[in-house]
Amino acid sequence: MSDPNQILQKTDTVNKLAGTLKRSSGQLNILIKDHVALSITLGSNIQLNIHDASILDGVGNNKSDKSLFDKLKTAQKLGEILNSNGLSISVLRKGKKAFTIGRDATPTISSILTGSDDIQIDSVTQTAKLGKDIIKKNNTDK
């Protein structure tokens, strides 16, 4: 089994990026065909609002992808790094919060699923729909 730290092996670089993000604020919209596909709001709680899953084209579609366990370990490590830097990332699907990683995560039951205090599933429904959106998009591109 691979070491989850390999993916985030450059912790110093990640910490520097986290520090930069913490001092930044504002919003960025990424458009595809004149429609907002992704909105990024910066601050101590970074929000990634995914309006169109095509922005994630190819995510999770690589045959060399790690197992679910390895992905959870990577997410746990990311959550720890974000938390130690006082940051959070909230992922939204079409304006509705799906999950939060980092400082603002206050998991209850989801800590049993993720094994982490730094990952919170805000909405099982929105998280599942986001996963289906990504899988559907990847399957239509084949």
N, C-alpha and C positions, 0 to 999 in steps of 0.2 A: 504494500500500500504506500502511496506517495505521501511525503511530508507536506501538510497544508502550508507550511511556511515557505515552501518553494515558490508558490504563486505570489506571495507577498514578501519575498526574501529581502527586498530593499526597504526595510522598515524605516530607515533614516529618510529616504526619499519620500515615502508615504507620509511620515510625520511632518516633513517640510511642506509637502503639498497640503496637508491638513491645516497647518498653521496659516498658509496663504489663503485657503478657503475660509477659515474662521475670520480673517480680517476683511474678507470681501463681502460685498452685498450687491444686489441687483437681480435682474431677471434676463434670461436669454430664451428666445423662442427659435426653434429650428423648424423650418417649413419644408414640406414636400408637396409639390404641385399647388402652391399657394394656400396650403392648409397647415395649421400648426400640428406637427407630429410629436414634438417634445418641448416641454417648458421646464427650464431649470431656474430655480430661485435659490440664490445664495444667501447665506447667513449662518448662524450657529446651527440651525436646522435646515439642511439643504433639501429642497424638494425637487424630485424628478417626477414630473407629471407626464405620463405616457398617454398621448391622445391617439396615436396611430402606431400599432405594433410593427409596421414596416420599418420603422426607425431602428429596430433591433434585428434586422435581417441577418440571418446566419447565427444568431446567438443560440447556443445549445444544440447546434446542428452539426458539430464536428465529431467525427467518429472517434477521435482521441479524447473526447470529453471524459472527465473524471466521474466516478460513481457519485450517487446522491450523498453518501457519507462524506466523501472528500469535498464536495461542494458545500456541505454544511460546516465542515471544519474551516474551510476558507472564509465562509460568511462569519463564523464565530471570531476568527482572527481579525477580520475587517471590523467587526463590531467592537472588539477590544481596543483596536487602534483608534477608532473614532471616539469611543468613550474616553480613553486616556487623553485625547486632545480636546475634549469638551464639545464634540461635534455629533450630529445625527444626520442620517439620510432617511427621508421618508419617500417611499415610492408610491405614487398615486396612479390609478387607472382612470382616465377620463375625469379627473377632478376628485375622485373618491379614494381615500387612503387605503392602501393594501397592506403595507408593512413598513416597519421602522427599524433601522439598525443604528446602534450607537447610544449616546448619552440619554436621549429622550425615550428610549425603549424601556417599557415597564411591563415585561411579560408576566402573564399569569399561567394559564394552561399552555400557552405556546412554548414556554421554556421546557416543557416535557418533550415536545416535538423537536425543538431545535437544539436542546441541550445547552442553551446560552441565556444569560441574563441581559445580553446586549442585542437580542433580536426579538421583536414583538410583531406578531401577526395581528394587525389592526382589524382586518376583515378577511375571514377565510373565503368569503364569496368573491371579493375583489381580487385577492391573490390567485384564486383558482381561475377566475376569468382572464386575468393577465397571462397566466401560464397557458391557457387555451388559446388566447390571441396569438401568442408567440409561436406555439406549436402549429396552429392553423396557417400562419403566415409562412413559416418554414416549409410546410408541406405543399403549399401552393406554388412555391418557387422551384420545386423539383422538376 
